[in-house]
Amino acid sequence: MRGVYGNIDGKDIRIIHPKNQRFEMEGFKIWITHIGGYPGHYSPEIRKEISVNPPDIFICGHSHILKIITDKNLNNMICINPGAAGNHGFHQVKTLVKFDLLNKKIENMKVIELGKRG
Protein backbone atom coordinates (compact mmCIF):
# COMPACT_ATOMS: atom_id res chain seq x y z
CA MET A 1 0.00 0.00 0.00
CA ARG A 2 1.14 3.53 -0.76
CA GLY A 3 -0.33 6.69 0.66
CA VAL A 4 0.16 10.39 1.16
CA TYR A 5 -1.10 12.70 3.87
CA GLY A 6 -3.95 15.13 3.36
CA ASN A 7 -4.58 18.63 4.60
CA ILE A 8 -6.50 17.53 7.72
CA ASP A 9 -4.13 14.73 8.73
CA GLY A 10 -2.13 15.14 11.90
CA LYS A 11 1.45 14.27 12.84
CA ASP A 12 0.62 10.59 13.31
CA ILE A 13 -0.23 10.21 9.59
CA ARG A 14 2.40 12.68 8.34
CA ILE A 15 5.14 10.65 10.03
CA ILE A 16 4.06 7.52 8.14
CA HIS A 17 3.14 9.00 4.74
CA PRO A 18 4.90 11.75 2.72
CA LYS A 19 3.30 14.70 0.92
CA ASN A 20 4.10 13.16 -2.50
CA GLN A 21 4.92 9.67 -3.70
CA ARG A 22 6.53 9.10 -7.09
CA PHE A 23 7.37 5.55 -8.04
CA GLU A 24 7.28 3.00 -10.87
CA MET A 25 5.16 -0.12 -10.89
CA GLU A 26 4.43 -2.61 -13.67
CA GLY A 27 5.87 -0.27 -16.29
CA PHE A 28 3.94 2.81 -15.14
CA LYS A 29 5.31 6.03 -13.67
CA ILE A 30 2.92 6.96 -10.87
CA TRP A 31 2.55 10.12 -8.81
CA ILE A 32 0.28 10.31 -5.77
CA THR A 33 -0.38 13.57 -3.91
CA HIS A 34 -3.30 15.04 -2.01
CA ILE A 35 -3.87 18.46 -3.60
CA GLY A 36 -3.18 18.15 -7.32
CA GLY A 37 -6.07 19.18 -9.51
CA TYR A 38 -6.98 17.83 -12.92
CA PRO A 39 -6.32 18.65 -16.61
CA GLY A 40 -6.51 22.39 -17.17
CA HIS A 41 -6.85 23.00 -13.43
CA TYR A 42 -3.69 21.69 -11.78
CA SER A 43 -2.71 23.34 -8.52
CA PRO A 44 0.12 25.90 -8.91
CA GLU A 45 2.52 23.73 -6.90
CA ILE A 46 1.94 20.78 -9.25
CA ARG A 47 1.55 22.51 -12.62
CA LYS A 48 5.23 23.10 -13.43
CA GLU A 49 6.53 19.70 -12.39
CA ILE A 50 3.72 17.78 -14.05
CA SER A 51 4.32 19.56 -17.37
CA VAL A 52 8.07 18.87 -17.26
CA ASN A 53 7.92 15.34 -15.88
CA PRO A 54 4.42 13.89 -16.28
CA PRO A 55 3.70 10.46 -14.85
CA ASP A 56 1.56 7.90 -16.65
CA ILE A 57 -0.90 7.87 -13.74
CA PHE A 58 -1.60 10.88 -11.51
CA ILE A 59 -3.66 10.21 -8.37
CA CYS A 60 -4.86 13.02 -6.13
CA GLY A 61 -7.81 13.93 -3.97
CA HIS A 62 -8.70 16.96 -1.84
CA SER A 63 -11.80 18.03 -3.81
CA HIS A 64 -13.78 14.94 -2.72
CA ILE A 65 -15.09 14.81 -6.30
CA LEU A 66 -14.77 11.41 -7.97
CA LYS A 67 -13.14 11.89 -11.35
CA ILE A 68 -11.19 9.72 -13.79
CA ILE A 69 -9.97 11.66 -16.81
CA THR A 70 -7.19 11.53 -19.41
CA ASP A 71 -4.96 14.56 -20.00
CA LYS A 72 -4.48 14.52 -23.74
CA ASN A 73 -1.91 17.35 -23.48
CA LEU A 74 0.39 15.25 -21.29
CA ASN A 75 0.81 11.99 -23.22
CA ASN A 76 -2.66 10.73 -22.23
CA MET A 77 -1.75 10.77 -18.54
CA ILE A 78 -4.54 9.15 -16.53
CA CYS A 79 -5.76 11.40 -13.70
CA ILE A 80 -7.64 9.71 -10.89
CA ASN A 81 -9.43 11.39 -8.01
CA PRO A 82 -11.03 8.58 -5.97
CA GLY A 83 -13.52 10.94 -4.31
CA ALA A 84 -13.54 10.60 -0.53
CA ALA A 85 -13.68 7.54 1.70
CA GLY A 86 -13.98 9.38 5.02
CA ASN A 87 -16.70 11.14 6.93
CA HIS A 88 -15.29 14.70 6.69
CA GLY A 89 -16.31 16.89 3.77
CA PHE A 90 -19.36 17.65 1.69
CA HIS A 91 -19.56 14.42 -0.32
CA GLN A 92 -22.70 12.34 0.14
CA VAL A 93 -21.32 8.89 -0.70
CA LYS A 94 -17.90 7.55 0.31
CA THR A 95 -15.96 6.23 -2.69
CA LEU A 96 -12.64 4.77 -3.73
CA VAL A 97 -11.16 3.58 -7.02
CA LYS A 98 -9.61 0.14 -7.39
CA PHE A 99 -7.59 -1.16 -10.33
CA ASP A 100 -4.88 -3.65 -11.24
CA LEU A 101 -1.61 -2.87 -12.99
CA LEU A 102 0.04 -5.65 -14.96
CA ASN A 103 2.73 -5.36 -17.64
CA LYS A 104 1.94 -1.74 -18.59
CA LYS A 105 -1.81 -2.42 -18.65
CA ILE A 106 -4.51 -1.05 -16.39
CA GLU A 107 -7.20 -3.63 -15.80
CA ASN A 108 -10.33 -4.08 -13.70
CA MET A 109 -10.75 -0.39 -12.86
CA LYS A 110 -13.87 0.16 -10.82
CA VAL A 111 -15.42 2.65 -8.46
CA ILE A 112 -16.41 1.20 -5.12
CA GLU A 113 -19.08 2.91 -3.04
CA LEU A 114 -18.65 2.53 0.70
CA GLY A 115 -22.04 3.89 1.76
CA LYS A 116 -23.26 7.27 2.88
CA ARG A 117 -20.98 9.73 4.65
CA GLY A 118 -21.47 10.12 8.36
N, C-alpha and C positions, 0 to 999 in steps of 0.2 A: 504494500500500500504506500502511496505517496500523497502528501498533503502539504498545504500551505496555510498560514494563519490568516484570519480575516480581521476586519477593523474592530470587531467587538470582542475578539479573543484576548484573554489575559496572558500573564507571564507563563502560566503552566503550559499553554498551547504553544506560545511563541518560543519556548525553550526546545520543544520537540520538533516543530515545523518551521521552515524558513519563510520569508516573504515570497520568494520565487523558487521554482524548481525547473531546471532545464536538464533534460536527459534524453538518451536514445533508447528505444525499445522496439524490437522486431522491425528494424529498418526505418522507423519514424523518428524524427526530431520532435520532441514534445516540450511545451512550455506551460507550466501551471502557475497562476498567480491569482490573487483575489480580485483586485480592481484592475480590469484590463480594457473593457469595452468590446466593441465589435466593429466589423468593416465600416469605414467611414466615420466611426465614432470612438476611436481608441483613446484611452486616457493619455494626457500629455506625457506622463512618465514612460509609457509603453510605446507610444507612436514612433519615436526615432529608432529605438532598438528593433522593433518588429519590422520596420521597413528595410533596415540594413541586414538583419539576420532573422528572417522569418522561419518559424518552425513549420512542420507539416501539420501539427495539431496544436491549437492554442485553446487552453481551458481556463476559464475565469468565471467569477460569480459576481457578487456584490449587489447587482441590480435585483436579484431574486426573480428575474424574468427568464423562463426557460427559452432557450434559443439555440438552434444548431444551424449554422450558415457557412457558406464557402466564400472566402475572400478571393475573388477572381483577379484582383490586382496584385496579390501576393502568392503566385504559383498555386492557386486553388487551396490555400491553407484552410483547414477545417477549424472553425471557431465553435466551441461548445460552452454554453452556459447551462449548467444542470438545474437551474432554478434555485430552490432552497429546500433543504431537508430539515431545518430546525423550526422552532416555534416563534422566533423573533422575526419581525418584518411585516409587510403588508400582504404577502402572498396568501392565497386561500387554501391551496393544496400543496403539501410537501412533495417534492420531486427529486429525482436523481437520474443520471444517464449512465447506462451500463453498455460496454462494448468489449469485443475481443480484438486483439491485435495479433496477427500471425503472418510472418513473411511479407511485410509491407502491404498487408490487406487489413482493412477494418471490416469486421463481420459482427453480426448479431447486435447491432446498435438498437437500443430500445430505451424508452422513457419509462421509468417506474414511479408510480404514484404511491406515496406512503400514507395517505389519508389526509384529513383536514388538519390545518395548523391549529395549535392550541390544545 
